[in-house]
Amino acid sequence: MIEVTKEQIEAWKVKYGSVYRIPLETGEVCYVRSPKIKEIEACQSLLQQGKFITYNISLFRTCFLGGDDVEAHENKLMAASSMMMQTVETVTASLEKL
């Protein structure tokens, strides 16, 4: 397990805003940031092709900050990358007809 310090996490927060910890049941821990709109849009074609897992993996690789390397283990990579859409922060809006 690769240790990430509180100082490193705080530095990432200053640089990227939101930072997320993804702990796997196998003991590995990955740290990611939220994807930017342009990064999400760049991967949209994968969704249109029905490549949902590849889409998540692409976002994960783009937003990976540190922690344990799960690239060599397909099942761990899929588990960690499946959390990426939960890092997208949304704000609810409503529409009022005037």
SEFIZA-3560 file (N, C-alpha, C; in Angstrom, 3 decimals):
REM SEFIZA-3560
<numar><xx>0.838</xx><yy>-1.175</yy><zz>0.000</zz><atom>N</atom></numar>
<numar><xx>0.000</xx><yy>0.000</yy><zz>0.000</zz><atom>CA</atom></numar>
<numar><xx>0.888</xx><yy>1.246</yy><zz>0.000</zz><atom>C</atom></numar>
<numar><xx>0.588</xx><yy>2.171</yy><zz>-0.873</zz><atom>N</atom></numar>
<numar><xx>1.324</xx><yy>3.419</yy><zz>-0.965</zz><atom>CA</atom></numar>
<numar><xx>0.662</xx><yy>4.434</yy><zz>-0.043</zz><atom>C</atom></numar>
<numar><xx>1.430</xx><yy>4.978</yy><zz>0.878</zz><atom>N</atom></numar>
<numar><xx>0.901</xx><yy>5.927</yy><zz>1.854</zz><atom>CA</atom></numar>
<numar><xx>0.790</xx><yy>7.325</yy><zz>1.235</zz><atom>C</atom></numar>
<numar><xx>-0.363</xx><yy>7.933</yy><zz>1.383</zz><atom>N</atom></numar>
<numar><xx>-0.583</xx><yy>9.311</yy><zz>0.957</zz><atom>CA</atom></numar>
<numar><xx>-0.800</xx><yy>10.131</yy><zz>2.215</zz><atom>C</atom></numar>
<numar><xx>-0.050</xx><yy>11.196</yy><zz>2.349</zz><atom>N</atom></numar>
<numar><xx>-0.107</xx><yy>12.007</yy><zz>3.569</zz><atom>CA</atom></numar>
<numar><xx>-1.264</xx><yy>13.013</yy><zz>3.521</zz><atom>C</atom></numar>
<numar><xx>-1.636</xx><yy>13.499</yy><zz>4.692</zz><atom>N</atom></numar>
<numar><xx>-2.659</xx><yy>14.545</yy><zz>4.786</zz><atom>CA</atom></numar>
<numar><xx>-2.203</xx><yy>15.802</yy><zz>4.054</zz><atom>C</atom></numar>
<numar><xx>-0.912</xx><yy>16.068</yy><zz>4.118</zz><atom>N</atom></numar>
<numar><xx>-0.358</xx><yy>17.236</yy><zz>3.430</zz><atom>CA</atom></numar>
<numar><xx>-0.527</xx><yy>17.112</yy><zz>1.921</zz><atom>C</atom></numar>
<numar><xx>-0.316</xx><yy>15.902</yy><zz>1.394</zz><atom>N</atom></numar>
<numar><xx>-0.491</xx><yy>15.674</yy><zz>-0.040</zz><atom>CA</atom></numar>
<numar><xx>-1.946</xx><yy>15.852</yy><zz>-0.441</zz><atom>C</atom></numar>
<numar><xx>-2.854</xx><yy>15.332</yy><zz>0.373</zz><atom>N</atom></numar>
<numar><xx>-4.288</xx><yy>15.476</yy><zz>0.093</zz><atom>CA</atom></numar>
<numar><xx>-4.682</xx><yy>16.947</yy><zz>0.105</zz><atom>C</atom></numar>
<numar><xx>-4.181</xx><yy>17.704</yy><zz>1.078</zz><atom>N</atom></numar>
<numar><xx>-4.493</xx><yy>19.139</yy><zz>1.142</zz><atom>CA</atom></numar>
<numar><xx>-3.944</xx><yy>19.879</yy><zz>-0.076</zz><atom>C</atom></numar>
<numar><xx>-2.767</xx><yy>19.504</yy><zz>-0.529</zz><atom>N</atom></numar>
<numar><xx>-2.178</xx><yy>20.126</yy><zz>-1.721</zz><atom>CA</atom></numar>
<numar><xx>-3.032</xx><yy>19.823</yy><zz>-2.950</zz><atom>C</atom></numar>
<numar><xx>-3.516</xx><yy>18.579</yy><zz>-3.059</zz><atom>N</atom></numar>
<numar><xx>-4.407</xx><yy>18.221</yy><zz>-4.180</zz><atom>CA</atom></numar>
<numar><xx>-5.701</xx><yy>19.029</yy><zz>-4.119</zz><atom>C</atom></numar>
<numar><xx>-6.244</xx><yy>19.207</yy><zz>-2.916</zz><atom>N</atom></numar>
<numar><xx>-7.480</xx><yy>19.981</yy><zz>-2.764</zz><atom>CA</atom></numar>
<numar><xx>-7.284</xx><yy>21.416</yy><zz>-3.242</zz><atom>C</atom></numar>
<numar><xx>-6.148</xx><yy>22.003</yy><zz>-2.899</zz><atom>N</atom></numar>
<numar><xx>-5.856</xx><yy>23.370</yy><zz>-3.335</zz><atom>CA</atom></numar>
<numar><xx>-5.766</xx><yy>23.419</yy><zz>-4.858</zz><atom>C</atom></numar>
<numar><xx>-5.120</xx><yy>22.430</yy><zz>-5.439</zz><atom>N</atom></numar>
<numar><xx>-4.898</xx><yy>22.425</yy><zz>-6.889</zz><atom>CA</atom></numar>
<numar><xx>-6.143</xx><yy>22.027</yy><zz>-7.682</zz><atom>C</atom></numar>
<numar><xx>-6.887</xx><yy>21.010</yy><zz>-7.208</zz><atom>N</atom></numar>
<numar><xx>-7.977</xx><yy>20.438</yy><zz>-7.993</zz><atom>CA</atom></numar>
<numar><xx>-9.380</xx><yy>20.663</yy><zz>-7.431</zz><atom>C</atom></numar>
<numar><xx>-9.493</xx><yy>21.104</yy><zz>-6.205</zz><atom>N</atom></numar>
<numar><xx>-10.812</xx><yy>21.216</yy><zz>-5.591</zz><atom>CA</atom></numar>
<numar><xx>-11.139</xx><yy>19.926</yy><zz>-4.856</zz><atom>C</atom></numar>
<numar><xx>-12.147</xx><yy>19.232</yy><zz>-5.288</zz><atom>N</atom></numar>
<numar><xx>-12.582</xx><yy>18.004</yy><zz>-4.613</zz><atom>CA</atom></numar>
<numar><xx>-11.633</xx><yy>16.835</yy><zz>-4.867</zz><atom>C</atom></numar>
<numar><xx>-11.328</xx><yy>16.108</yy><zz>-3.806</zz><atom>N</atom></numar>
<numar><xx>-10.491</xx><yy>14.915</yy><zz>-3.869</zz><atom>CA</atom></numar>
<numar><xx>-11.256</xx><yy>13.784</yy><zz>-3.194</zz><atom>C</atom></numar>
<numar><xx>-11.192</xx><yy>12.599</yy><zz>-3.787</zz><atom>N</atom></numar>
<numar><xx>-11.931</xx><yy>11.448</yy><zz>-3.274</zz><atom>CA</atom></numar>
<numar><xx>-10.987</xx><yy>10.283</yy><zz>-3.020</zz><atom>C</atom></numar>
<numar><xx>-11.306</xx><yy>9.531</yy><zz>-1.989</zz><atom>N</atom></numar>
<numar><xx>-10.570</xx><yy>8.318</yy><zz>-1.618</zz><atom>CA</atom></numar>
<numar><xx>-11.426</xx><yy>7.127</yy><zz>-2.015</zz><atom>C</atom></numar>
<numar><xx>-10.834</xx><yy>6.195</yy><zz>-2.754</zz><atom>N</atom></numar>
<numar><xx>-11.543</xx><yy>4.984</yy><zz>-3.174</zz><atom>CA</atom></numar>
<numar><xx>-10.833</xx><yy>3.784</yy><zz>-2.535</zz><atom>C</atom></numar>
<numar><xx>-11.354</xx><yy>3.274</yy><zz>-1.424</zz><atom>N</atom></numar>
<numar><xx>-10.757</xx><yy>2.087</yy><zz>-0.817</zz><atom>CA</atom></numar>
<numar><xx>-11.347</xx><yy>0.813</yy><zz>-1.440</zz><atom>C</atom></numar>
<numar><xx>-10.503</xx><yy>-0.128</yy><zz>-1.771</zz><atom>N</atom></numar>
<numar><xx>-10.953</xx><yy>-1.410</yy><zz>-2.308</zz><atom>CA</atom></numar>
<numar><xx>-10.954</xx><yy>-2.443</yy><zz>-1.189</zz><atom>C</atom></numar>
<numar><xx>-11.835</xx><yy>-3.417</yy><zz>-1.278</zz><atom>N</atom></numar>
<numar><xx>-11.918</xx><yy>-4.440</yy><zz>-0.230</zz><atom>CA</atom></numar>
<numar><xx>-10.652</xx><yy>-5.278</yy><zz>-0.145</zz><atom>C</atom></numar>
<numar><xx>-9.818</xx><yy>-5.225</yy><zz>-1.196</zz><atom>N</atom></numar>
<numar><xx>-8.569</xx><yy>-5.979</yy><zz>-1.207</zz><atom>CA</atom></numar>
<numar><xx>-7.421</xx><yy>-5.221</yy><zz>-0.528</zz><atom>C</atom></numar>
<numar><xx>-7.712</xx><yy>-4.014</yy><zz>-0.029</zz><atom>N</atom></numar>
<numar><xx>-6.720</xx><yy>-3.258</yy><zz>0.725</zz><atom>CA</atom></numar>
<numar><xx>-6.101</xx><yy>-2.082</yy><zz>-0.001</zz><atom>C</atom></numar>
<numar><xx>-6.198</xx><yy>-2.036</yy><zz>-1.317</zz><atom>N</atom></numar>
<numar><xx>-5.647</xx><yy>-0.905</yy><zz>-2.048</zz><atom>CA</atom></numar>
<numar><xx>-6.524</xx><yy>0.334</yy><zz>-1.845</zz><atom>C</atom></numar>
<numar><xx>-5.893</xx><yy>1.492</yy><zz>-1.989</zz><atom>N</atom></numar>
<numar><xx>-6.604</xx><yy>2.761</yy><zz>-1.893</zz><atom>CA</atom></numar>
<numar><xx>-6.139</xx><yy>3.650</yy><zz>-3.043</zz><atom>C</atom></numar>
<numar><xx>-7.096</xx><yy>4.244</yy><zz>-3.731</zz><atom>N</atom></numar>
<numar><xx>-6.796</xx><yy>5.157</yy><zz>-4.832</zz><atom>CA</atom></numar>
<numar><xx>-7.379</xx><yy>6.527</yy><zz>-4.506</zz><atom>C</atom></numar>
<numar><xx>-6.708</xx><yy>7.566</yy><zz>-4.963</zz><atom>N</atom></numar>
<numar><xx>-7.187</xx><yy>8.930</yy><zz>-4.790</zz><atom>CA</atom></numar>
<numar><xx>-7.419</xx><yy>9.541</yy><zz>-6.159</zz><atom>C</atom></numar>
<numar><xx>-8.580</xx><yy>10.149</yy><zz>-6.321</zz><atom>N</atom></numar>
<numar><xx>-8.945</xx><yy>10.762</yy><zz>-7.593</zz><atom>CA</atom></numar>
<numar><xx>-9.537</xx><yy>12.140</yy><zz>-7.354</zz><atom>C</atom></numar>
<numar><xx>-9.598</xx><yy>12.916</yy><zz>-8.402</zz><atom>N</atom></numar>
<numar><xx>-10.268</xx><yy>14.212</yy><zz>-8.382</zz><atom>CA</atom></numar>
<numar><xx>-11.513</xx><yy>14.112</yy><zz>-9.252</zz><atom>C</atom></numar>
<numar><xx>-12.360</xx><yy>15.117</yy><zz>-9.168</zz><atom>N</atom></numar>
<numar><xx>-13.533</xx><yy>15.161</yy><zz>-10.036</zz><atom>CA</atom></numar>
<numar><xx>-13.096</xx><yy>15.461</yy><zz>-11.463</zz><atom>C</atom></numar>
<numar><xx>-13.724</xx><yy>14.820</yy><zz>-12.442</zz><atom>N</atom></numar>
<numar><xx>-13.385</xx><yy>15.151</yy><zz>-13.829</zz><atom>CA</atom></numar>
<numar><xx>-13.971</xx><yy>16.506</yy><zz>-14.211</zz><atom>C</atom></numar>
<numar><xx>-13.297</xx><yy>17.182</yy><zz>-15.100</zz><atom>N</atom></numar>
<numar><xx>-13.781</xx><yy>18.453</yy><zz>-15.644</zz><atom>CA</atom></numar>
<numar><xx>-14.761</xx><yy>18.155</yy><zz>-16.785</zz><atom>C</atom></numar>
<numar><xx>-15.599</xx><yy>19.121</yy><zz>-17.122</zz><atom>N</atom></numar>
<numar><xx>-16.590</xx><yy>18.931</yy><zz>-18.180</zz><atom>CA</atom></numar>
<numar><xx>-15.924</xx><yy>18.512</yy><zz>-19.485</zz><atom>C</atom></numar>
<numar><xx>-14.826</xx><yy>19.137</yy><zz>-19.843</zz><atom>N</atom></numar>
<numar><xx>-14.132</xx><yy>18.798</yy><zz>-21.091</zz><atom>CA</atom></numar>
<numar><xx>-13.638</xx><yy>17.354</yy><zz>-21.077</zz><atom>C</atom></numar>
<numar><xx>-13.240</xx><yy>16.862</yy><zz>-19.923</zz><atom>N</atom></numar>
<numar><xx>-12.774</xx><yy>15.481</yy><zz>-19.814</zz><atom>CA</atom></numar>
<numar><xx>-13.941</xx><yy>14.510</yy><zz>-19.963</zz><atom>C</atom></numar>
<numar><xx>-15.067</xx><yy>14.868</yy><zz>-19.381</zz><atom>N</atom></numar>
<numar><xx>-16.272</xx><yy>14.034</yy><zz>-19.530</zz><atom>CA</atom></numar>
<numar><xx>-16.704</xx><yy>14.023</yy><zz>-20.990</zz><atom>C</atom></numar>
<numar><xx>-16.731</xx><yy>15.192</yy><zz>-21.610</zz><atom>N</atom></numar>
<numar><xx>-17.127</xx><yy>15.289</yy><zz>-23.019</zz><atom>CA</atom></numar>
<numar><xx>-16.188</xx><yy>14.509</yy><zz>-23.926</zz><atom>C</atom></numar>
<numar><xx>-14.904</xx><yy>14.520</yy><zz>-23.634</zz><atom>N</atom></numar>
<numar><xx>-13.923</xx><yy>13.806</yy><zz>-24.456</zz><atom>CA</atom></numar>
<numar><xx>-14.178</xx><yy>12.300</yy><zz>-24.463</zz><atom>C</atom></numar>
<numar><xx>-14.810</xx><yy>11.801</yy><zz>-23.419</zz><atom>N</atom></numar>
<numar><xx>-15.094</xx><yy>10.370</yy><zz>-23.310</zz><atom>CA</atom></numar>
<numar><xx>-16.503</xx><yy>10.003</yy><zz>-23.774</zz><atom>C</atom></numar>
<numar><xx>-17.327</xx><yy>10.995</yy><zz>-24.102</zz><atom>N</atom></numar>
<numar><xx>-18.737</xx><yy>10.753</yy><zz>-24.457</zz><atom>CA</atom></numar>
<numar><xx>-18.910</xx><yy>9.724</yy><zz>-25.563</zz><atom>C</atom></numar>
<numar><xx>-18.009</xx><yy>9.731</yy><zz>-26.543</zz><atom>N</atom></numar>
<numar><xx>-18.158</xx><yy>8.793</yy><zz>-27.663</zz><atom>CA</atom></numar>
<numar><xx>-18.114</xx><yy>7.346</yy><zz>-27.184</zz><atom>C</atom></numar>
<numar><xx>-17.407</xx><yy>7.089</yy><zz>-26.098</zz><atom>N</atom></numar>
<numar><xx>-17.367</xx><yy>5.729</yy><zz>-25.548</zz><atom>CA</atom></numar>
<numar><xx>-18.743</xx><yy>5.317</yy><zz>-25.038</zz><atom>C</atom></numar>
<numar><xx>-19.459</xx><yy>6.255</yy><zz>-24.429</zz><atom>N</atom></numar>
<numar><xx>-20.815</xx><yy>5.954</yy><zz>-23.965</zz><atom>CA</atom></numar>
<numar><xx>-21.741</xx><yy>5.686</yy><zz>-25.140</zz><atom>C</atom></numar>
<numar><xx>-21.590</xx><yy>6.478</yy><zz>-26.184</zz><atom>N</atom></numar>
<numar><xx>-22.432</xx><yy>6.309</yy><zz>-27.375</zz><atom>CA</atom></numar>
<numar><xx>-22.196</xx><yy>4.961</yy><zz>-28.037</zz><atom>C</atom></numar>
<numar><xx>-21.008</xx><yy>4.416</yy><zz>-27.857</zz><atom>N</atom></numar>
<numar><xx>-20.673</xx><yy>3.097</yy><zz>-28.397</zz><atom>CA</atom></numar>
<numar><xx>-21.045</xx><yy>1.971</yy><zz>-27.433</zz><atom>C</atom></numar>
<numar><xx>-21.589</xx><yy>2.334</yy><zz>-26.283</zz><atom>N</atom></numar>
<numar><xx>-21.960</xx><yy>1.338</yy><zz>-25.286</zz><atom>CA</atom></numar>
<numar><xx>-20.784</xx><yy>0.811</yy><zz>-24.478</zz><atom>C</atom></numar>
<numar><xx>-19.681</xx><yy>1.518</yy><zz>-24.482</zz><atom>N</atom></numar>
<numar><xx>-18.478</xx><yy>1.086</yy><zz>-23.767</zz><atom>CA</atom></numar>
<numar><xx>-18.417</xx><yy>1.771</yy><zz>-22.400</zz><atom>C</atom></numar>
<numar><xx>-19.339</xx><yy>1.378</yy><zz>-21.530</zz><atom>N</atom></numar>
<numar><xx>-19.475</xx><yy>2.023</yy><zz>-20.232</zz><atom>CA</atom></numar>
<numar><xx>-18.269</xx><yy>1.786</yy><zz>-19.321</zz><atom>C</atom></numar>
<numar><xx>-17.749</xx><yy>0.576</yy><zz>-19.330</zz><atom>N</atom></numar>
<numar><xx>-16.587</xx><yy>0.264</yy><zz>-18.492</zz><atom>CA</atom></numar>
<numar><xx>-15.362</xx><yy>1.031</yy><zz>-18.985</zz><atom>C</atom></numar>
<numar><xx>-15.163</xx><yy>1.061</yy><zz>-20.289</zz><atom>N</atom></numar>
<numar><xx>-14.038</xx><yy>1.790</yy><zz>-20.866</zz><atom>CA</atom></numar>
<numar><xx>-14.149</xx><yy>3.279</yy><zz>-20.558</zz><atom>C</atom></numar>
<numar><xx>-15.364</xx><yy>3.800</yy><zz>-20.575</zz><atom>N</atom></numar>
<numar><xx>-15.617</xx><yy>5.202</yy><zz>-20.229</zz><atom>CA</atom></numar>
<numar><xx>-15.161</xx><yy>5.479</yy><zz>-18.796</zz><atom>C</atom></numar>
<numar><xx>-15.587</xx><yy>4.645</yy><zz>-17.861</zz><atom>N</atom></numar>
<numar><xx>-15.199</xx><yy>4.819</yy><zz>-16.453</zz><atom>CA</atom></numar>
<numar><xx>-13.694</xx><yy>4.702</yy><zz>-16.266</zz><atom>C</atom></numar>
<numar><xx>-13.083</xx><yy>3.738</yy><zz>-16.929</zz><atom>N</atom></numar>
<numar><xx>-11.635</xx><yy>3.543</yy><zz>-16.818</zz><atom>CA</atom></numar>
<numar><xx>-10.894</xx><yy>4.755</yy><zz>-17.367</zz><atom>C</atom></numar>
<numar><xx>-11.365</xx><yy>5.289</yy><zz>-18.480</zz><atom>N</atom></numar>
<numar><xx>-10.738</xx><yy>6.471</yy><zz>-19.073</zz><atom>CA</atom></numar>
<numar><xx>-10.793</xx><yy>7.663</yy><zz>-18.110</zz><atom>C</atom></numar>
<numar><xx>-11.955</xx><yy>7.891</yy><zz>-17.496</zz><atom>N</atom></numar>
<numar><xx>-12.068</xx><yy>8.973</yy><zz>-16.517</zz><atom>CA</atom></numar>
<numar><xx>-11.176</xx><yy>8.724</yy><zz>-15.306</zz><atom>C</atom></numar>
<numar><xx>-11.134</xx><yy>7.482</yy><zz>-14.854</zz><atom>N</atom></numar>
<numar><xx>-10.299</xx><yy>7.131</yy><zz>-13.707</zz><atom>CA</atom></numar>
<numar><xx>-8.830</xx><yy>7.442</yy><zz>-14.000</zz><atom>C</atom></numar>
<numar><xx>-8.354</xx><yy>7.012</yy><zz>-15.152</zz><atom>N</atom></numar>
<numar><xx>-6.956</xx><yy>7.242</yy><zz>-15.509</zz><atom>CA</atom></numar>
<numar><xx>-6.650</xx><yy>8.742</yy><zz>-15.606</zz><atom>C</atom></numar>
<numar><xx>-7.596</xx><yy>9.499</yy><zz>-16.133</zz><atom>N</atom></numar>
<numar><xx>-7.416</xx><yy>10.941</yy><zz>-16.270</zz><atom>CA</atom></numar>
<numar><xx>-7.368</xx><yy>11.628</yy><zz>-14.915</zz><atom>C</atom></numar>
<numar><xx>-8.180</xx><yy>11.161</yy><zz>-13.980</zz><atom>N</atom></numar>
<numar><xx>-8.354</xx><yy>11.844</yy><zz>-12.688</zz><atom>CA</atom></numar>
<numar><xx>-7.559</xx><yy>11.226</yy><zz>-11.545</zz><atom>C</atom></numar>
<numar><xx>-6.828</xx><yy>10.153</yy><zz>-11.801</zz><atom>N</atom></numar>
<numar><xx>-6.046</xx><yy>9.481</yy><zz>-10.763</zz><atom>CA</atom></numar>
<numar><xx>-4.969</xx><yy>10.423</yy><zz>-10.235</zz><atom>C</atom></numar>
<numar><xx>-4.902</xx><yy>10.569</yy><zz>-8.927</zz><atom>N</atom></numar>
<numar><xx>-3.913</xx><yy>11.433</yy><zz>-8.298</zz><atom>CA</atom></numar>
<numar><xx>-2.798</xx><yy>10.655</yy><zz>-7.619</zz><atom>C</atom></numar>
<numar><xx>-3.134</xx><yy>9.541</yy><zz>-7.017</zz><atom>N</atom></numar>
<numar><xx>-2.122</xx><yy>8.784</yy><zz>-6.299</zz><atom>CA</atom></numar>
<numar><xx>-2.729</xx><yy>7.638</yy><zz>-5.529</zz><atom>C</atom></numar>
<numar><xx>-1.894</xx><yy>7.012</yy><zz>-4.734</zz><atom>N</atom></numar>
<numar><xx>-2.319</xx><yy>5.827</yy><zz>-3.997</zz><atom>CA</atom></numar>
<numar><xx>-1.778</xx><yy>4.588</yy><zz>-4.672</zz><atom>C</atom></numar>
<numar><xx>-2.504</xx><yy>3.509</yy><zz>-4.536</zz><atom>N</atom></numar>
<numar><xx>-2.047</xx><yy>2.236</yy><zz>-5.079</zz><atom>CA</atom></numar>
<numar><xx>-2.344</xx><yy>2.118</yy><zz>-6.569</zz><atom>C</atom></numar>
<numar><xx>-1.411</xx><yy>1.515</yy><zz>-7.292</zz><atom>N</atom></numar>
<numar><xx>-1.572</xx><yy>1.287</yy><zz>-8.723</zz><atom>CA</atom></numar>
<numar><xx>-2.395</xx><yy>0.022</yy><zz>-8.931</zz><atom>C</atom></numar>
<numar><xx>-3.576</xx><yy>0.170</yy><zz>-9.516</zz><atom>N</atom></numar>
<numar><xx>-4.458</xx><yy>-0.979</yy><zz>-9.748</zz><atom>CA</atom></numar>
<numar><xx>-4.535</xx><yy>-1.345</yy><zz>-11.224</zz><atom>C</atom></numar>
<numar><xx>-3.729</xx><yy>-0.693</yy><zz>-12.052</zz><atom>N</atom></numar>
<numar><xx>-3.769</xx><yy>-0.904</yy><zz>-13.502</zz><atom>CA</atom></numar>
<numar><xx>-3.517</xx><yy>-2.364</yy><zz>-13.914</zz><atom>C</atom></numar>
<numar><xx>-2.661</xx><yy>-3.061</yy><zz>-13.215</zz><atom>N</atom></numar>
<numar><xx>-2.284</xx><yy>-4.416</yy><zz>-13.611</zz><atom>CA</atom></numar>
<numar><xx>-3.345</xx><yy>-5.458</yy><zz>-13.266</zz><atom>C</atom></numar>
<numar><xx>-4.343</xx><yy>-5.081</yy><zz>-12.496</zz><atom>N</atom></numar>
<numar><xx>-5.370</xx><yy>-6.025</yy><zz>-12.059</zz><atom>CA</atom></numar>
<numar><xx>-6.719</xx><yy>-5.567</yy><zz>-12.586</zz><atom>C</atom></numar>
<numar><xx>-7.197</xx><yy>-6.202</yy><zz>-13.629</zz><atom>N</atom></numar>
<numar><xx>-8.416</xx><yy>-5.769</yy><zz>-14.303</zz><atom>CA</atom></numar>
<numar><xx>-9.602</xx><yy>-5.618</yy><zz>-13.358</zz><atom>C</atom></numar>
<numar><xx>-9.783</xx><yy>-6.575</yy><zz>-12.444</zz><atom>N</atom></numar>
<numar><xx>-10.934</xx><yy>-6.502</yy><zz>-11.542</zz><atom>CA</atom></numar>
<numar><xx>-10.814</xx><yy>-5.337</yy><zz>-10.565</zz><atom>C</atom></numar>
<numar><xx>-9.609</xx><yy>-5.016</yy><zz>-10.115</zz><atom>N</atom></numar>
<numar><xx>-9.407</xx><yy>-3.881</yy><zz>-9.212</zz><atom>CA</atom></numar>
<numar><xx>-9.569</xx><yy>-2.563</yy><zz>-9.966</zz><atom>C</atom></numar>
<numar><xx>-9.070</xx><yy>-2.513</yy><zz>-11.196</zz><atom>N</atom></numar>
<numar><xx>-9.222</xx><yy>-1.324</yy><zz>-12.026</zz><atom>CA</atom></numar>
<numar><xx>-10.693</xx><yy>-1.046</yy><zz>-12.296</zz><atom>C</atom></numar>
<numar><xx>-11.459</xx><yy>-2.080</yy><zz>-12.611</zz><atom>N</atom></numar>
<numar><xx>-12.891</xx><yy>-1.896</yy><zz>-12.860</zz><atom>CA</atom></numar>
<numar><xx>-13.613</xx><yy>-1.445</yy><zz>-11.596</zz><atom>C</atom></numar>
<numar><xx>-13.246</xx><yy>-2.014</yy><zz>-10.452</zz><atom>N</atom></numar>
<numar><xx>-13.898</xx><yy>-1.638</yy><zz>-9.192</zz><atom>CA</atom></numar>
<numar><xx>-13.626</xx><yy>-0.177</yy><zz>-8.859</zz><atom>C</atom></numar>
<numar><xx>-12.380</xx><yy>0.243</yy><zz>-8.954</zz><atom>N</atom></numar>
<numar><xx>-12.033</xx><yy>1.626</yy><zz>-8.630</zz><atom>CA</atom></numar>
<numar><xx>-12.655</xx><yy>2.591</yy><zz>-9.632</zz><atom>C</atom></numar>
<numar><xx>-12.595</xx><yy>2.258</yy><zz>-10.906</zz><atom>N</atom></numar>
<numar><xx>-13.107</xx><yy>3.172</yy><zz>-11.932</zz><atom>CA</atom></numar>
<numar><xx>-14.632</xx><yy>3.265</yy><zz>-11.910</zz><atom>C</atom></numar>
<numar><xx>-15.293</xx><yy>2.266</yy><zz>-11.375</zz><atom>N</atom></numar>
<numar><xx>-16.761</xx><yy>2.298</yy><zz>-11.330</zz><atom>CA</atom></numar>
<numar><xx>-17.282</xx><yy>3.394</yy><zz>-10.399</zz><atom>C</atom></numar>
<numar><xx>-16.417</xx><yy>3.969</yy><zz>-9.584</zz><atom>N</atom></numar>
<numar><xx>-16.809</xx><yy>5.026</yy><zz>-8.661</zz><atom>CA</atom></numar>
<numar><xx>-16.746</xx><yy>6.423</yy><zz>-9.279</zz><atom>C</atom></numar>
<numar><xx>-16.216</xx><yy>6.547</yy><zz>-10.491</zz><atom>N</atom></numar>
<numar><xx>-15.944</xx><yy>7.864</yy><zz>-11.057</zz><atom>CA</atom></numar>
<numar><xx>-17.172</xx><yy>8.753</yy><zz>-11.210</zz><atom>C</atom></numar>
<numar><xx>-18.291</xx><yy>8.229</yy><zz>-11.613</zz><atom>N</atom></numar>
<numar><xx>-19.457</xx><yy>9.090</yy><zz>-11.806</zz><atom>CA</atom></numar>
<numar><xx>-19.974</xx><yy>9.640</yy><zz>-10.473</zz><atom>C</atom></numar>
<numar><xx>-19.628</xx><yy>8.993</yy><zz>-9.373</zz><atom>N</atom></numar>
<numar><xx>-20.016</xx><yy>9.517</yy><zz>-8.068</zz><atom>CA</atom></numar>
<numar><xx>-19.176</xx><yy>10.720</yy><zz>-7.660</zz><atom>C</atom></numar>
<numar><xx>-18.074</xx><yy>10.958</yy><zz>-8.377</zz><atom>N</atom></numar>
<numar><xx>-17.240</xx><yy>12.122</yy><zz>-8.080</zz><atom>CA</atom></numar>
<numar><xx>-17.723</xx><yy>13.376</yy><zz>-8.801</zz><atom>C</atom></numar>
<numar><xx>-18.668</xx><yy>13.215</yy><zz>-9.720</zz><atom>N</atom></numar>
<numar><xx>-19.187</xx><yy>14.364</yy><zz>-10.455</zz><atom>CA</atom></numar>
<numar><xx>-20.188</xx><yy>15.086</yy><zz>-9.565</zz><atom>C</atom></numar>
<numar><xx>-19.840</xx><yy>16.287</yy><zz>-9.188</zz><atom>N</atom></numar>
<numar><xx>-20.693</xx><yy>17.061</yy><zz>-8.293</zz><atom>CA</atom></numar>
<numar><xx>-21.776</xx><yy>17.760</yy><zz>-9.103</zz><atom>C</atom></numar>
<numar><xx>-23.008</xx><yy>17.594</yy><zz>-8.666</zz><atom>N</atom></numar>
<numar><xx>-24.111</xx><yy>18.199</yy><zz>-9.373</zz><atom>CA</atom></numar>
<numar><xx>-24.887</xx><yy>19.147</yy><zz>-8.452</zz><atom>C</atom></numar>
<numar><xx>-25.515</xx><yy>20.098</yy><zz>-9.069</zz><atom>N</atom></numar>
<numar><xx>-26.374</xx><yy>21.042</yy><zz>-8.364</zz><atom>CA</atom></numar>
<numar><xx>-27.750</xx><yy>20.932</yy><zz>-8.997</zz><atom>C</atom></numar>
<numar><xx>-28.763</xx><yy>20.820</yy><zz>-8.190</zz><atom>N</atom></numar>
<numar><xx>-30.128</xx><yy>20.702</yy><zz>-8.700</zz><atom>CA</atom></numar>
<numar><xx>-30.684</xx><yy>22.081</yy><zz>-9.014</zz><atom>C</atom></numar>
<numar><xx>-31.381</xx><yy>22.174</yy><zz>-10.135</zz><atom>N</atom></numar>
<numar><xx>-32.027</xx><yy>23.424</yy><zz>-10.537</zz><atom>CA</atom></numar>
<numar><xx>-33.483</xx><yy>23.128</yy><zz>-10.851</zz><atom>C</atom></numar>
<numar><xx>-34.270</xx><yy>24.153</yy><zz>-10.874</zz><atom>N</atom></numar>
<numar><xx>-35.676</xx><yy>23.991</yy><zz>-11.245</zz><atom>CA</atom></numar>
<numar><xx>-36.032</xx><yy>25.056</yy><zz>-12.270</zz><atom>C</atom></numar>
<numar><xx>-37.168</xx><yy>24.881</yy><zz>-12.894</zz><atom>N</atom></numar>
<numar><xx>-37.633</xx><yy>25.802</yy><zz>-13.925</zz><atom>CA</atom></numar>
<numar><xx>-38.987</xx><yy>26.322</yy><zz>-13.521</zz><atom>C</atom></numar>
<numar><xx>-39.152</xx><yy>27.609</yy><zz>-13.585</zz><atom>N</atom></numar>
<numar><xx>-40.431</xx><yy>28.233</yy><zz>-13.257</zz><atom>CA</atom></numar>
<numar><xx>-40.932</xx><yy>28.993</yy><zz>-14.478</zz><atom>C</atom></numar>
<numar><xx>-42.127</xx><yy>28.655</yy><zz>-14.932</zz><atom>N</atom></numar>
<numar><xx>-42.723</xx><yy>29.382</yy><zz>-16.039</zz><atom>CA</atom></numar>
<numar><xx>-43.280</xx><yy>30.691</yy><zz>-15.493</zz><atom>C</atom></numar>
<numar><xx>-42.953</xx><yy>31.774</yy><zz>-16.152</zz><atom>N</atom></numar>
<numar><xx>-43.412</xx><yy>33.089</yy><zz>-15.703</zz><atom>CA</atom></numar>
<numar><xx>-44.478</xx><yy>33.629</yy><zz>-16.611</zz><atom>C</atom></numar>
//
